[in-house]
Amino acid sequence: MKTPNRRKRPASKPPIDGKRLSRATIRPPRHEVDPKAFDTRRTTLSLAAGADGPPRLETLLVRRGAGKQARWELDLAVPGHELRPVPPPPLRKRLIPIRELARKTIDAMPASIPAADPRLAIRPRARRVPVLPQMKYGKLRYDPTTIFTPDGRRAYYDTAYPWRCLVRIVTPRGWAGSGVLIGPRHVLTASHCVDWTPGWMTVYVMYSNTAWLASANGTWAYAATHVSSGSYSADVADEDYAVIVLDQPIGLQYGWLGSRTYSNSWDDATTYWHSIGYPQDWSGSGEIAAWQTDFKLNELDSASGSTRLIRSATFDNWPGQSGSPIFGFWPDGPYAVGVVSGQSPSFNYIAGGSMLPTLVRRARTDHP
């Protein structure tokens, strides 16, 4: 790991302190939603061979729920055939060299919220917290090493902005991690959550107990460094983020977070930050969203360039939370300053720096 340099950069305006957040006025930019921007959702199914005669499709339209929470599901049956979902199209990848991004770094990209649904909450609605497992050794009980007792995470489910912007990421190897809407058709996550083999990616907005608000497939993955679970190390931890371009502009419907360069003048503040993600220790399949606040961040290598490694000994992290955003609230909305990257017994690590909003801008410019 690089040698820490604690020289302070000029102070940037910090996020709103948690003690003042309930009284603060937060007005993110608003955008109009054009229904024509959304394609009709299509799912391709293949029919297994072997049935006599042409297939006969039986359909049934079923209503689930009531009121604003209602949704319609189409049940399909093909007598004599087996329906098999066809995987999403392959995810294309684009690596942008750090040197190229560093020539055009920016400080921030703005957040946005739909004009027709201006609900903004500074705290999410809690749900029942599951009983977390403990490691056992004889009569002794230990909490997991990357959870710094007491565990500060809380289970939540909320369809208000920005808490609904959380996404669960699935790749061919299964549940891969967490992410957040960061543009009209863009998701911010960790580079090591991307399947860098010729694979695909699907994201589910505010996933909870096999239900979700919306889903979309990834078409492009933008990153500066190809980081995989097998190649993860301190040398690439500060570059461990990616922006996924989706085939549907679901961010228009639910809004998105802004992105901002972390300043080490914010080090050791305890009430600025929030994180949301899907920890694996609460559910082996990522069914439960977690929220945490009131933790400290501390940036390493403050003079190391456009990528920065941030660590915390009070932020609780577990596999499945990789790709989760670390964000704070400013008067013009919530901004992500980092992406949950890795863990160790002493610290959990977040990737940040000016390359984060710069990479977001590049993906959004290439794919509006």
Beta strands, then each sheet from edge to edge (+ up, - down):
strand 1: 30-31
strand 2: 45-47
strand 3: 58-64
strand 4: 71-77
strand 5: 83-85
strand 6: 92-95
strand 7: 108-109
strand 8: 113-114
strand 9: 135-137
strand 10: 140-142
strand 11: 154-156
strand 12: 166-171
strand 13: 174-183
strand 14: 186-189
strand 15: 202-205
strand 16: 214-223
strand 17: 242-246
strand 18: 258-260
strand 19: 274-277
strand 20: 289-293
strand 21: 298-300
strand 22: 308-312
strand 23: 325-330
strand 24: 333-343
strand 25: 348-352
sheet 1: 1+ 8+
sheet 2: 2+ 5-
sheet 3: 3+ 4-
sheet 4: 6+ 16+ 15- 12+ 13- 14+ 17-
sheet 5: 7+ 18- 24- 23+ 19- 20+ 11-
sheet 6: 7+ 18- 24- 25+ 22- 21+
sheet 7: 9+ 10-
end
